[in-house]
């Protein structure tokens, strides 16, 4: 591979690293919202926790947790892409 293409690949790697940082920041925001939702649920009386409202809160928390996992998957995919790009540059 010639030098200009290696430079292009390096630039792409930097973009992927920026994507990872953005995904991690978004994940942290989601974690914060989920923690707030979990705290609100924990502060409900047992009757309200077992009500439709409590179930909705638990569902929301589960959905937020799934979103966090999807962002973890993005990070893993980015790491794999970087590894492959580094191999291509050699």
C-alpha positions as a Markdown table, in Angstrom:
| # | Residue | x | y | z |
|---|---|---|---|---|
| 1 | Unk | 0.0 | 0.0 | 0.0 |
| 2 | Unk | 1.3 | 3.4 | -0.9 |
| 3 | Unk | 1.8 | 6.3 | 1.5 |
| 4 | Unk | -1.2 | 8.4 | 0.4 |
| 5 | Unk | -3.6 | 5.5 | 1.0 |
| 6 | Unk | -2.0 | 4.8 | 4.4 |
| 7 | Unk | -2.7 | 8.4 | 5.3 |
| 8 | Unk | -6.3 | 8.0 | 4.2 |
| 9 | Unk | -6.6 | 5.0 | 6.4 |
| 10 | Unk | -5.1 | 6.8 | 9.3 |
| 11 | Unk | -7.6 | 9.6 | 8.8 |
| 12 | Unk | -10.5 | 7.1 | 8.8 |
| 13 | Unk | -9.1 | 5.5 | 12.0 |
| 14 | Unk | -9.2 | 8.9 | 13.7 |
| 15 | Unk | -12.9 | 9.3 | 12.6 |
| 16 | Unk | -13.7 | 5.9 | 14.1 |
| 17 | Unk | -12.0 | 6.9 | 17.3 |
| 18 | Unk | -14.1 | 10.1 | 17.4 |
| 19 | Unk | -17.2 | 8.0 | 16.9 |
| 20 | Unk | -16.2 | 5.8 | 19.8 |
| 21 | Unk | -15.8 | 8.9 | 22.0 |
| 22 | Unk | -19.2 | 10.1 | 21.0 |
| 23 | Unk | -20.8 | 6.7 | 21.6 |
| 24 | Unk | -19.2 | 6.6 | 25.1 |
| 25 | Unk | -20.5 | 10.1 | 25.9 |
| 26 | Unk | -24.0 | 9.1 | 24.8 |
| 27 | Unk | -23.8 | 5.9 | 26.8 |
| 28 | Unk | -22.9 | 7.9 | 29.9 |
| 29 | Unk | -26.0 | 10.1 | 29.4 |
| 30 | Unk | -28.2 | 7.1 | 29.0 |
| 31 | Unk | -26.7 | 5.5 | 32.1 |
| 32 | Unk | -27.5 | 8.7 | 34.0 |
| 33 | Unk | -31.1 | 8.7 | 32.8 |
| 34 | Unk | -31.5 | 5.0 | 33.7 |
| 35 | Unk | -30.0 | 5.6 | 37.2 |
| 36 | Unk | -32.5 | 8.4 | 37.7 |
| 37 | Unk | -35.4 | 6.2 | 36.5 |
| 38 | Unk | -34.2 | 3.3 | 38.8 |
| 39 | Unk | -34.0 | 5.7 | 41.8 |
| 40 | Unk | -37.5 | 7.0 | 41.1 |
| 41 | Unk | -38.8 | 3.4 | 40.9 |
| 42 | Unk | -37.1 | 2.5 | 44.1 |
| 43 | Unk | -38.7 | 5.5 | 45.9 |
| 44 | Unk | -42.2 | 4.3 | 44.9 |
| 45 | Unk | -44.3 | 2.5 | 47.4 |
| 46 | Unk | -44.6 | -1.3 | 46.9 |
| 47 | Unk | -48.1 | -0.8 | 45.7 |
| 48 | Unk | -47.0 | 1.7 | 43.0 |
| 49 | Unk | -44.1 | -0.5 | 42.0 |
| 50 | Unk | -46.5 | -3.3 | 41.3 |
| 51 | Unk | -48.9 | -1.0 | 39.4 |
| 52 | Unk | -49.0 | -0.2 | 35.7 |
| 53 | Unk | -46.9 | 2.9 | 36.4 |
| 54 | Unk | -44.2 | 0.8 | 38.1 |
| 55 | Unk | -44.1 | -1.7 | 35.3 |
| 56 | Unk | -43.8 | 1.1 | 32.7 |
| 57 | Unk | -40.8 | 2.4 | 34.7 |
| 58 | Unk | -39.2 | -1.0 | 34.8 |
| 59 | Unk | -39.7 | -1.4 | 31.0 |
| 60 | Unk | -38.2 | 2.0 | 30.4 |
| 61 | Unk | -35.2 | 1.1 | 32.5 |
| 62 | Unk | -34.8 | -2.2 | 30.6 |
| 63 | Unk | -35.0 | -0.4 | 27.3 |
| 64 | Unk | -32.4 | 2.1 | 28.4 |
| 65 | Unk | -30.1 | -0.8 | 29.4 |
| 66 | Unk | -30.5 | -2.3 | 26.0 |
| 67 | Unk | -29.6 | 1.0 | 24.4 |
| 68 | Unk | -26.4 | 1.0 | 26.5 |
| 69 | Unk | -25.6 | -2.5 | 25.3 |
| 70 | Unk | -26.1 | -1.4 | 21.7 |
| 71 | Unk | -23.6 | 1.4 | 22.3 |
| 72 | Unk | -21.2 | -1.2 | 23.8 |
| 73 | Unk | -21.6 | -3.1 | 20.6 |
| 74 | Unk | -20.7 | 0.0 | 18.5 |
| 75 | Unk | -17.5 | 0.3 | 20.5 |
| 76 | Unk | -16.6 | -3.3 | 19.9 |
| 77 | Unk | -17.3 | -2.9 | 16.2 |
| 78 | Unk | -15.2 | 0.2 | 16.0 |
| 79 | Unk | -12.3 | -1.6 | 17.7 |
| 80 | Unk | -12.6 | -4.4 | 15.2 |
| 81 | Unk | -12.7 | -1.9 | 12.3 |
| 82 | Unk | -9.6 | -0.2 | 13.6 |
| 83 | Unk | -7.8 | -3.5 | 14.0 |
| 84 | Unk | -8.6 | -4.3 | 10.4 |
| 85 | Unk | -7.6 | -0.9 | 9.1 |
| 86 | Unk | -4.3 | -1.2 | 11.0 |
| 87 | Unk | -3.6 | -4.6 | 9.3 |
| 88 | Unk | -4.5 | -3.1 | 5.9 |
| 89 | Unk | -1.9 | -0.3 | 6.4 |
| 90 | Unk | 0.9 | -2.8 | 7.0 |
